[in-house]
Amino acid sequence: MKKIKFIIGFFLILITILYINDTINANNLQKKSENQIKKTSQIKENSTKNQITIKSKTKENSTENQKYKKQKMIITMTGDTSVASFFGQKIYFDTLYRQKGAKYFLNNLSNYFKNADINITNLENVFTTSNKAIGGKIYTYKSYSKDYIDVLTSHNIMYVNIVNNHMQDYLQKGFDESMQLLDEKGIKYFGTNLTDCSNPELGSVKVHKTQTFQKGDIKIGLAGYYAFASSHPTDKTIKEDIANLKKQGCNFIIVAMHGGGQENNIVLKMQEIMAKKFIDLGADMIYGHHPHAIQRIDTYKGKKIYYSLGNFLFVNYKGSKNPEGLLVQLTLNMDESGKISPTYKNVPIYWMGGYSQKYTPTEITDKNAIQKVNNILNGTIYVR
């Protein structure tokens, strides 16, 4: 009997021990499971936080890289423009002006001017009542009527370079009177000449003017200078002008350059020197005129140099061996980072100036004539 009680007691103790052990193991497993759940939860939480941080940083970086909206500005540039005659005499141009109105003369190219945000030309004559002209010049021009300025305004050509070899035809007085008319018409003029020159073809008329034009986040700066051996700006003047334009927020600088020979397509060394200097000192594009003939295009440090766009509208020319001119359509494209990329479209034109013609520049459509222009622009042919 004692033996049976002992055996029963032993089994009861054994069962109790096993029960306690199972309970402890179960508790340990539960704690491990809870800890594992906590760890998993923490990992998920950290992962979520990291993902949020990464997304946030990505969004921040994306925002930094997308400070601007994609946008563009369209600019047209044309060459030598003169709505004037020798010493302001009355010519057939006045008859057509009175019959057909100011807008008639540039109608053939009106789509380019309508579609542009800003239109620029090189204005090669003064508008003055003064009869006191500079002596010793080969050609001396002024407009017979101040009304002729509306040939430009009627097609929204409202920005003009005025530093050229006809700014001094009627001395400082005639120049200042002309600038007063431009102000009255709302035309923005630009150009700088601070040099005294004994050569009457260049003279010593003084002006110091730059301009800006803004559309959205694109803001261009405009400056103009002589580029002759006997008359050109100092490095100090160029640097200061471009620095001031950049301080005003300009992110693309166009320099109008007046220099070279006459009536031929050959680029002179001084043109090359000055064009490269303007770019070295901060210009983004060179817009050249004066030769009355188109000349080649160069690229220097990734920036375009148009040495000469030829004539655009020159009403007192009897004829020319260079009937071709060039209208340049420049499109400035800004991406989301604010980088500006320029694209250029060259539009060959016949400038149509002369007594037997109707003073109406028109786009060239003949394939052979277009090829001739392209060959000149590429520097593969010259017309002397």
C-alpha positions as CSV (number, residue, x, y, z in Angstrom):
1,M,0.0,0.0,0.0
2,K,2.8,2.4,0.9
3,K,4.5,1.5,-2.3
4,I,1.4,2.4,-4.4
5,K,1.0,5.7,-2.6
6,F,4.6,6.5,-3.3
7,I,4.2,5.7,-7.0
8,I,1.0,7.9,-7.2
9,G,2.8,10.8,-5.4
10,F,5.8,10.5,-7.7
11,F,3.6,10.7,-10.8
12,L,1.7,13.7,-9.3
13,I,5.0,15.5,-8.7
14,L,6.2,14.6,-12.2
15,I,3.0,15.9,-13.7
16,T,3.2,19.1,-11.7
17,I,6.8,19.6,-12.7
18,L,5.9,19.0,-16.4
19,Y,3.0,21.4,-16.1
20,I,5.1,24.1,-14.6
21,N,7.8,23.6,-17.2
22,D,5.2,23.8,-20.1
23,T,3.8,27.0,-18.5
24,I,7.3,28.6,-18.3
25,N,8.0,27.6,-21.9
26,A,4.7,28.9,-23.1
27,N,5.4,32.2,-21.3
28,N,8.9,32.4,-22.8
29,L,7.5,31.7,-26.3
30,Q,4.8,34.3,-25.8
31,K,7.5,36.9,-24.7
32,K,9.6,35.9,-27.7
33,S,6.7,36.3,-30.0
34,E,5.8,39.7,-28.4
35,N,9.4,40.8,-28.8
36,Q,9.5,39.6,-32.4
37,I,6.3,41.5,-33.1
38,K,7.8,44.6,-31.5
39,K,11.0,44.2,-33.5
40,T,9.0,43.6,-36.7
41,S,6.8,46.6,-35.9
42,Q,9.9,48.7,-35.2
43,I,11.5,47.6,-38.4
44,K,8.3,48.5,-40.3
45,E,8.1,51.8,-38.5
46,N,11.7,52.7,-39.3
47,S,11.3,51.5,-42.9
48,T,8.2,53.8,-43.2
49,K,10.1,56.7,-41.7
50,N,13.1,56.1,-44.0
51,Q,10.7,55.9,-47.0
52,I,9.0,59.1,-46.0
53,T,12.5,60.7,-45.5
54,I,13.7,59.5,-48.9
55,K,10.4,60.6,-50.6
56,S,10.7,63.9,-48.8
57,K,14.4,64.4,-49.9
58,T,13.5,63.2,-53.4
59,K,10.7,65.7,-53.5
60,E,13.0,68.5,-52.1
61,N,15.6,67.6,-54.7
62,S,12.9,67.5,-57.4
63,T,11.6,70.9,-56.3
64,E,15.2,72.3,-56.3
65,N,15.7,71.0,-59.9
66,Q,12.3,72.4,-60.9
67,K,12.5,76.0,-59.8
68,Y,11.2,77.2,-63.1
69,K,8.5,76.3,-65.6
70,K,9.5,75.4,-69.1
71,Q,9.3,78.6,-71.2
72,K,10.7,80.4,-74.2
73,M,11.3,83.8,-75.7
74,I,11.4,84.4,-79.5
75,I,13.6,87.2,-80.8
76,T,13.9,88.5,-84.4
77,M,17.0,90.4,-85.5
78,T,17.4,92.2,-88.8
79,G,20.4,94.0,-90.4
80,D,20.9,97.6,-91.7
81,T,17.8,99.7,-91.8
82,S,17.5,103.1,-93.2
83,V,14.3,104.9,-94.1
84,A,16.2,108.0,-95.2
85,S,17.8,109.7,-98.2
86,F,20.9,111.7,-99.0
87,F,20.6,114.9,-97.0
88,G,16.9,114.2,-96.5
89,Q,15.8,114.8,-100.0
90,K,12.4,113.7,-101.1
91,I,12.4,110.4,-103.1
92,Y,9.9,107.9,-104.5
93,F,9.7,106.2,-101.1
94,D,7.7,109.1,-99.8
95,T,5.1,108.7,-102.6
96,L,4.6,105.1,-101.7
97,Y,4.5,105.9,-98.0
98,R,1.6,108.4,-98.6
99,Q,-0.2,106.0,-100.9
100,K,0.1,102.8,-99.0
101,G,0.9,103.7,-95.4
102,A,3.7,102.8,-93.1
103,K,2.7,99.1,-92.7
104,Y,3.0,98.3,-96.4
105,F,6.8,98.0,-96.6
106,L,7.3,95.1,-94.2
107,N,4.1,93.1,-94.8
108,N,5.9,90.3,-96.5
109,L,7.7,89.4,-93.3
110,S,4.9,90.3,-90.9
111,N,4.4,86.8,-89.6
112,Y,8.0,86.8,-88.1
113,F,7.4,90.0,-86.3
114,K,3.9,89.0,-85.1
115,N,5.2,85.7,-83.6
116,A,8.2,87.3,-81.9
117,D,8.3,88.6,-78.3
118,I,10.8,91.2,-79.3
119,N,12.0,92.6,-82.7
120,I,15.4,94.3,-83.1
121,T,17.0,96.1,-86.0
122,N,20.1,98.3,-86.6
123,L,18.7,101.8,-87.3
124,E,21.1,103.6,-89.7
125,N,19.7,107.1,-89.9
126,V,18.6,110.1,-87.9
127,F,15.3,112.0,-87.8
128,T,16.1,115.6,-87.5
129,T,15.1,119.1,-88.7
130,S,18.7,120.2,-88.5
131,N,20.5,121.0,-91.8
132,K,24.0,121.2,-90.2
133,A,25.6,118.0,-91.4
134,I,29.1,116.6,-90.6
135,G,31.6,117.4,-93.3
136,G,33.8,115.0,-95.2
137,K,31.4,112.0,-95.4
138,I,30.8,109.9,-98.5
139,Y,27.1,109.3,-97.6
140,T,25.1,111.5,-95.3
141,Y,21.5,110.4,-94.4
142,K,18.4,111.7,-92.7
143,S,14.7,111.0,-93.1
144,Y,12.7,113.4,-95.3
145,S,9.9,112.9,-92.8
146,K,9.8,111.8,-89.2
147,D,6.6,109.9,-90.0
148,Y,8.8,107.2,-91.6
149,I,9.7,105.8,-88.1
150,D,6.2,104.2,-88.2
151,V,7.5,101.7,-90.8
152,L,9.1,100.1,-87.7
153,T,6.5,100.7,-85.1
154,S,3.7,99.4,-87.3
155,H,5.4,95.9,-87.1
156,N,6.4,96.1,-83.5
157,I,10.1,96.7,-84.2
158,M,10.6,98.5,-80.9
159,Y,14.2,97.9,-80.1
160,V,17.0,99.4,-82.2
161,N,20.8,99.6,-82.1
162,I,21.9,103.2,-82.8
163,V,25.7,103.0,-82.6
164,N,26.7,103.0,-86.3
165,N,28.4,105.1,-88.9
166,H,25.3,107.3,-89.6
167,M,24.6,108.3,-86.0
168,Q,26.8,111.4,-86.4
169,D,25.6,112.5,-89.9
170,Y,23.9,115.5,-88.3
171,L,26.2,115.8,-85.3
172,Q,25.2,115.5,-81.7
173,K,22.3,117.9,-82.0
174,G,20.7,115.8,-84.9
175,F,21.4,112.6,-83.0
176,D,19.8,113.9,-79.7
177,E,16.7,115.1,-81.6
178,S,16.4,111.7,-83.2
179,M,16.6,109.9,-79.8
180,Q,13.9,112.2,-78.6
181,L,11.6,111.0,-81.4
182,L,12.4,107.3,-80.5
183,D,11.5,108.1,-76.9
184,E,8.2,109.7,-78.0
185,K,7.4,106.6,-80.1
186,G,8.2,104.2,-77.2
187,I,11.2,102.7,-79.2
188,K,13.9,101.4,-76.9
189,Y,17.4,102.3,-78.3
190,F,20.7,100.9,-77.2
191,G,24.4,101.4,-77.9
192,T,27.5,102.9,-76.4
193,N,30.1,105.2,-77.9
194,L,32.4,107.2,-75.6
195,T,35.3,107.5,-78.1
196,D,36.4,110.6,-79.9
197,C,37.3,109.8,-83.5
198,S,38.7,112.2,-86.1
199,N,37.4,110.1,-88.9
200,P,34.1,111.8,-90.1
201,E,32.7,108.4,-91.1
202,L,32.6,107.4,-87.4
203,G,32.6,110.8,-85.6
204,S,32.4,111.6,-81.9
205,V,28.7,111.6,-81.1
206,K,28.4,110.3,-77.5
207,V,25.8,107.9,-76.1
208,H,25.8,105.3,-73.4
209,K,22.7,103.2,-73.3
210,T,21.8,99.5,-72.7
211,Q,18.4,97.9,-72.6
212,T,16.6,94.9,-71.1
213,F,13.6,92.9,-72.1
214,Q,11.9,90.3,-69.9
215,K,9.3,87.6,-70.5
216,G,8.6,85.3,-67.6
217,D,12.0,84.2,-66.1
218,I,13.9,85.0,-69.3
219,K,15.5,88.4,-69.3
220,I,17.8,89.6,-72.1
221,G,20.3,92.4,-72.0
222,L,21.1,94.5,-75.1
223,A,24.3,96.5,-75.7
224,G,25.9,97.9,-78.9
225,Y,29.4,99.1,-79.9
226,Y,31.6,100.0,-82.8
227,A,34.2,97.4,-83.9
228,F,36.6,99.5,-85.9
229,A,40.4,99.8,-85.4
230,S,39.9,103.6,-85.1
231,S,36.8,103.4,-82.9
232,H,35.9,100.7,-80.4
233,P,35.0,100.5,-76.7
234,T,37.5,99.9,-73.9
235,D,37.5,96.6,-72.0
236,K,36.4,98.5,-68.9
237,T,33.3,99.9,-70.7
238,I,32.3,96.5,-72.0
239,K,32.8,94.8,-68.6
240,E,30.9,97.4,-66.7
241,D,27.9,97.4,-69.2
242,I,27.6,93.6,-69.1
243,A,28.1,93.5,-65.3
244,N,25.3,96.0,-64.9
245,L,23.0,94.0,-67.2
246,K,23.6,90.9,-65.2
247,K,23.0,92.8,-61.9
248,Q,19.6,93.7,-63.4
249,G,18.9,89.9,-63.7
250,C,19.7,89.4,-67.4
251,N,20.5,85.7,-68.1
252,F,21.3,86.2,-71.8
253,I,23.3,89.0,-73.3
254,I,23.2,90.1,-76.9
255,V,25.9,92.5,-78.2
256,A,25.3,94.4,-81.5
257,M,28.6,94.9,-83.2
258,H,29.0,97.5,-86.0
259,G,32.1,97.0,-88.0
260,G,33.8,95.5,-91.0
261,G,34.3,96.4,-94.7
262,Q,31.6,97.4,-97.1
263,E,29.8,95.6,-99.9
264,N,31.6,92.2,-99.5
265,N,31.3,89.0,-97.6
266,I,34.8,88.9,-96.2
267,V,35.1,89.1,-92.4
268,L,37.9,91.4,-91.3
269,K,40.4,90.6,-88.6
270,M,39.1,93.4,-86.3
271,Q,35.6,92.0,-86.5
272,E,36.9,88.6,-85.3
273,I,39.0,90.2,-82.5
274,M,36.1,92.3,-81.2
275,A,33.5,89.6,-81.5
276,K,35.6,87.2,-79.4
277,K,36.4,89.9,-76.9
278,F,32.7,90.6,-76.4
279,I,32.1,86.9,-75.7
280,D,35.2,86.7,-73.4
281,L,33.8,89.6,-71.4
282,G,30.3,88.0,-71.0
283,A,28.2,88.2,-74.1
284,D,26.1,85.2,-75.2
285,M,25.6,86.1,-78.8
286,I,27.0,88.6,-81.3
287,Y,24.7,90.4,-83.8
288,G,26.7,92.1,-86.5
289,H,26.0,94.7,-89.1
290,H,27.6,97.4,-91.3
291,P,29.0,95.6,-94.4
292,H,25.6,95.8,-96.3
293,A,26.3,92.1,-97.2
294,I,25.8,88.9,-95.3
295,Q,28.9,87.3,-93.9
296,R,29.7,84.0,-92.3
297,I,28.6,82.7,-88.9
298,D,31.2,81.5,-86.4
299,T,30.8,79.6,-83.1
300,Y,33.2,80.6,-80.3
301,K,33.1,79.0,-76.9
302,G,29.8,77.5,-77.8
303,K,28.3,81.0,-78.7
304,K,27.2,82.3,-82.0
305,I,28.8,85.2,-83.9
306,Y,26.8,86.7,-86.8
307,Y,29.4,89.0,-88.4
308,S,26.8,90.7,-90.6
309,L,23.1,90.2,-91.4
310,G,23.4,92.5,-94.5
311,N,20.8,95.0,-95.4
312,F,17.2,94.8,-94.2
313,L,15.5,97.9,-95.6
314,F,17.8,100.6,-97.2
315,V,15.6,102.8,-99.3
316,N,18.2,105.1,-100.9
317,Y,20.3,102.3,-102.5
318,K,20.2,102.5,-106.3
319,G,21.3,98.9,-106.5
320,S,23.6,96.3,-105.0
321,K,25.7,93.3,-105.9
322,N,24.5,91.9,-102.6
323,P,20.7,91.8,-102.8
324,E,20.5,89.1,-100.0
325,G,20.0,89.9,-96.4
326,L,19.3,87.7,-93.3
327,L,16.5,87.7,-90.7
328,V,17.6,85.7,-87.6
329,Q,14.9,84.2,-85.4
330,L,16.5,83.3,-82.1
331,T,14.5,81.2,-79.6
332,L,15.6,81.0,-76.0
333,N,14.4,77.9,-74.3
334,M,14.5,77.7,-70.5
335,D,14.2,74.3,-68.8
336,E,13.0,73.5,-65.3
337,S,16.5,74.1,-63.8
338,G,16.7,77.6,-65.3
339,K,19.2,76.7,-68.0
340,I,18.7,78.6,-71.3
341,S,19.4,76.9,-74.6
342,P,19.4,79.1,-77.7
343,T,18.3,77.9,-81.1
344,Y,18.7,79.9,-84.3
345,K,16.7,80.0,-87.5
346,N,18.3,81.8,-90.5
347,V,15.8,83.3,-92.9
348,P,17.3,84.5,-96.2
349,I,15.6,87.6,-97.6
350,Y,15.9,90.0,-100.5
351,W,16.1,93.4,-98.9
352,M,14.7,95.2,-101.9
353,G,16.1,98.7,-101.5
354,G,16.3,100.9,-104.6
355,Y,14.6,103.3,-106.9
356,S,13.2,100.6,-109.3
357,Q,11.9,98.4,-106.5
358,K,9.1,98.7,-104.0
359,Y,11.1,98.7,-100.8
360,T,9.5,95.5,-99.5
361,P,11.9,93.0,-98.0
362,T,10.7,89.4,-98.7
363,E,11.7,85.9,-97.8
364,I,13.8,84.1,-100.5
365,T,12.1,80.9,-101.8
366,D,14.4,80.0,-104.8
367,K,16.5,76.9,-103.8
368,N,19.6,78.1,-105.6
369,A,19.4,81.6,-104.0
370,I,19.0,80.0,-100.6
371,Q,22.0,77.7,-101.2
372,K,24.1,80.7,-102.1
373,V,23.1,82.4,-98.8
374,N,23.9,79.2,-96.9
375,N,27.3,78.9,-98.6
376,I,28.1,82.4,-97.5
377,L,27.0,81.8,-94.0
378,N,29.1,78.6,-93.9
379,G,32.1,80.5,-95.2
380,T,32.4,78.3,-98.3
381,I,32.0,81.1,-100.9
382,Y,32.7,84.8,-101.0
383,V,31.1,87.5,-103.2
384,R,33.5,90.4,-103.7
